Amino acid sequence: MARLMAHVPYFYLPVNADWRGRIYPICSTLSYQGSDLAKSLLLFAEGEQILPENFPILKRYGSNLWENDKLSLEKRNEWFDQNIDKLRNVNVEDIIDNDAKFCILAFSIELERWLDKDYTELSLIIKKLHDKEKKIKSITAEMIVQESSNLTFFPIFLDATCNGLQQLGALSRDEKVAKLVNMCSSTSQDNPEDLYSDLIPFIKERILSNPEAPDSLKNLNLSRKLIKRSIMTIPYSATPVGITEQLIAQMDEIHENNEIFYILKDQPNNKLTRKDIFELANQMSQAFFDTFPQINEIFEYCKKISKAHNKLDSKIIWETPTGLKIEQFYLKKEPIRINCSYRNKKYKITLLKGTDKLNKSRQNLAFIPNFVHSLDATVLFKTVDNFYTVLRTGKKKNLSQIFNLITIHDCFATTAGNINNMEMAVKQSFLEVYQGNKFFNDLISKWENIEKIKLSSKDRPKFGNYNVREVLKSKYFIN
């Protein structure tokens, strides 16, 4: 696909919006929402001038790709300067286990563009700089960039921190979760918070305090990598059963004496049964809700809303702050069995036929994740609108007028000169959705005023004291 598209000057990726407002590229192969390889092959069609003041943005992204995104911005900058040769001349053995290996290679190519790989031209630039300023003793990368007239087409990606929890943290005003998902004031000297690492002691404590927990579970060394995916999906209603499957997917299966055990590669002597892993999943879920009580309040309230609608055999309806009306209405399907034959062989085929009966269990399970997805879609739509407004009305010097923006749910990308504008647009959008909690309070009132839904103010979730305006002071809200 890339070889085909390389023969055209530019192309478009058409997108589709699902019923919750989430945007997906229709192309499933070469798209910015595809694999690491697909992302590494794509550039923006319109270039932006390479400017020296934007070089720190490139350095930040390079450090992130090399898994330094948990360091402070200052430390990432230092790491980049100390490892610039490693970044320019990538050793494949150093990146073979990195999930972003192809993006690292693409970054290396882009870095050469900024520093100018043509060493003949590079020597002329250095001579020119020395001639300009006789006092210069050393030439910095920024000074070389200053002399370059190249354009950059390179997308720089920044991710939100556990976006589902950011949305729920803003709704619930949970101060603890707001801090751990980088929604509070921070500086470039601070390290970004890491929710997953911070939860490990709480999970471990619950396991050790359970007298029925097996030794294999008590001896298990919990890592950030092991628990990350599961913790990330709890805000989307991941159950202990689902978490169990996520954990098993990261383990190796072994067979001994007609029994099945699961082990981690770095802990081969610690054998776990499926029952052990289910217990771990259950403790992870409990630790999560014990640590974030306001989030639990939101979950419990949403369960009440869903059950009340189920009693009425009614769809759940809500409207997002962008005016998108969402209707959740899952219906049951019944099997139809068909007997058929082909080449003298008989087959039984089962098809599913829709009914007019409400699938109440699916309504309950799907409501919270669909609600959260609709909120991050709202922030995304507002971000696109605010980004456009910033570009068209900004008065700052060197403000880019190029509308280069990629959005993938909680991940955003633009060219280097627009990163600050993009961050500003994301934060402003988040603020518009959650400031004062007007949207959620209005929605609660509408649900409670539906005839026959017997809920009142005493059923409402208890909110914390977090002030959502703090996102404006956060260095790591998107990181």
Secondary structure, DSSP 8 states (H G I E B T S, - for coil): -HHHHTTSS-----EEE-TTS-EEES-SSSSTTS-HHHHHH---SS-EE--GGGHHHHHHHHHHHTT-TTS-HHHHHHHHHHTHHHHHS--HHHHTT-TTHHHHHHHHHHHHHHH-S-HHHHHHHHHHHHHH-TT--S--HHHHHHH---EE---EEEEBSSHHHHHHHHHHT-HHHHHHTT-S---TTS----HHHHHHHHHHHHHHT-TTS-HHHHT----HHHHHHHHHHGGGT--HHHHHHHHHTTSEEEEETTEEEEEETTEEEEEE-HHHHHHHHHHHHHHHHHH-HHHHHHHHHHHHHHHHHHHTT--EEEE-TT--EEEE--EEEEEEEEEEEETTEEEEEEEEEEEEEE-HHHHHHHHHHHHHHHHHHHHHHHHHHHHHHHHHH--STT-------EEETTEEEE-GGGHHHHHHHHHHHHHHHHGGGHHHHHHHHHHHTSTT----GGGS-------GGGGGG-S-SB-
